[in-house]
């Protein structure tokens, strides 16, 4: 504070007080100097500051949402720990971990800060995770390059088997057993009423709390997410995947990477998925789903610029149609796609000899150089000088379109495919898709 003398009058000159709101409204201050952690802390101060933070641009390179449990192996048996984790993180160093400890509460770790919340109710634990996730995703000016969602949750197959066997042997139970089970049923119903918000859609396990929090967050988001790439890796696929896809702005979404490890447990309406605007407007797709239907492959995977599919076995494709006809149907659909870069279908096991020979014979007319198989053949686009190239091996069907650029994306991931021996007997040495068969 300065004192200024003006003859006999002394004037106090006061510096104006700068408020936090004014600082946050300085152009580009928040964007340049505040990371996600700082923004989350400031949002908790008051409504005015929360609204300011929400209006500021936020760019995240890769946002990870990971749900995982702790599994131990003892004497050839699997024992699932009662501690399960949900992790929200970015590649820029931000990470918050929620460890769910059954019948005790929730342990939250953010950097070197750790807090234990004594909250045993699942729906309250969900709300805690959901609140933090919402603070990151709710901003209208949020931009995410890659959203990666992972979950290692598995349903309990033994419980399913028990339910079946119990159904057959129920008549042999004595009255005392029935009374005990009726009491157990009443106790479970009472517990279910207390957790109605959690149980209402069939979520019944700690390992699903993270995905439940994600689902509830997506339903409450006021805006579509501006995400360029979605990576979704799960043991079992359910409707959370579709709800995630629906909440992404189709104008921004360019690529999808999907991994489904337990392919026989898949509760998704595929027809609904394939009709989503987000699916139709994708540029690139990378899918590991061992049991797709042939009509789905032909009609719903051939419009992309880049498509890579991993399947379990060519034998498992629809038995009513030959592998030769599968290749020909895919070929005809791809000849309608003038923006095609490449379409690659890889299997874990070889196709039958007769299937391979039938395909080879059918493609011979395009083998103008009479090169030994396996070899690339060029198929002309109708009424065009463009070419569709095709290479068929016992474990792979690979199309290259007119927009293919040598050395791009998919070729890099399987560059050993070109080095296969000329002899058909050597096809067994092809590089296998990266299936995690232990998960099956």
C-alpha positions, 0 to 999 in steps of 0.5 A, a space after each residue: 500500500 503506497 502513501 501519496 502526499 498531495 500538499 496537506 492531504 494524505 491519500 491511501 492508494 489501494 491495489 485492487 483485490 484479485 479473486 480466484 474467479 478472475 484468475 481462472 477467467 484469464 484467457 488460456 490460464 486453465 488450459 495451460 497451467 491446470 492439470 486434471 487433478 487441479 481441476 477436480 480439486 477446484 470444482 469442489 470449491 463452489 458452483 461458480 468455479 465449477 461452472 468456469 472449470 466445466 467451460 474450459 477446454 480440456 484435452 486428454 490423450 488417453 483416458 483409461 477406465 480399468 476394472 480388475 480383481 486380484 486373483 491368486 492360484 493355490 494348489 491348481 485352484 483359483 481363489 478370487 480375492 475380495 479386494 477388487 479395483 477400479 482405476 481411472 488414469 491418463 497417460 499424462 500421469 493422473 491416476 485414481 484407484 478405488 479398492 473395494 474391500 468387501 464388508 469394509 468399505 472403499 480405499 481411494 488412492 490419488 498419488 501419495 494421498 490415500 483415504 479410506 471410506 467406511 461405506 459397505 453399501 455397493 450403491 454408495 460405493 458406485 456413487 463415489 466412483 461415479 461422481 469422480 468420473 462425472 467430473 472428468 467427462 461432463 465438460 462440453 469442451 472435453 476432447 479425448 484422443 483414446 478412451 480405453 475401457 477394460 474389465 476382467 470380470 467373469 460370471 461364475 460358471 460354477 454357480 450357473 452349473 449349480 443352478 441347473 443341477 439344483 433344478 433337477 434334484 429339487 424334488 429330493 430335498 427334505 422339508 428341513 432343507 427347504 425351510 433353510 433355503 426359504 429362510 436364505 431366500 428371505 434374507 437375500 430378498 431383504 438385502 436386495 431391497 436395501 441395494 435396489 439401486 445396484 441390483 435393478 439391472 442384474 448387477 450382483 458382484 463386486 467386480 462389476 461395480 466399476 462398470 456399473 459406475 460407468 454405465 450410470 455416468 454415461 446415462 447422466 452425461 449432458 453431452 456426447 463425448 468427443 472421442 476419436 478412438 475407443 478401445 474396449 477390452 472385456 472378458 464378456 460383452 454386455 450392453 454397457 458397450 452399446 451404451 458407451 458407443 451411443 454416448 460418443 459423438 459419431 462426428 468424432 469417432 474414427 476407430 474402434 478396437 474391441 476384444 471379447 475373450 469369453 466369446 460364448 458369453 455375449 449379451 448384446 443385440 448385434 443387429 441394434 449395434 450394427 445399425 448405430 450411426 457410430 458403427 456405420 461411420 467408423 473408419 477403422 475397426 479391429 475386433 477379436 470376437 471368435 464367433 461372428 455370424 457370416 451375414 454380419 461379416 459380409 453386411 456389417 464389416 465390409 464398409 470400413 476403410 480398415 477392418 481387422 477381424 480375429 476369429 477362433 476357427 474357420 470351421 466355426 463359421 456358419 456350417 450352411 455355407 462353404 468357405 469358398 462362398 464366404 470369400 466370394 460374398 466378402 469379395 463382392 461387398 468389398 468391390 462396392 467399397 471404393 474407399 477400402 484400404 484393407 480388410 483382413 480376417 485371421 483365424 487360429 486354425 487352418 481351414 480345411 484342405 478342400 475349402 482352400 483348394 476350392 478358393 484357389 481354383 476360383 481365383 485362378 482366373 485372376 492369377 494372370 502371372 500363374 504365380 504359385 500359391 499362396 499369392 496375391 491376385 488382382 480383381 478389377 472393380 466394376 466400371 473402373 480401373 481400380 483393383 482389389 487385391 486378395 491373398 488367401 492362406 489357410 489361416 488368413 483372408 486379406 484384401 487390399 483396396 485401392 486406397 491401401 498405402 504400403 506400410 500402414 497400420 495393419 501390415 505393421 502388426 502382421 508383417 511376417 505374413 509376407 514371408 511364408 514359404 511357397 509350399 502349402 505344407 508350410 502354412 502351419 507356420 503362419 503367425 497366429 492371431 494373438 488370442 489369449 486362450 487361457 481366458 476361454 
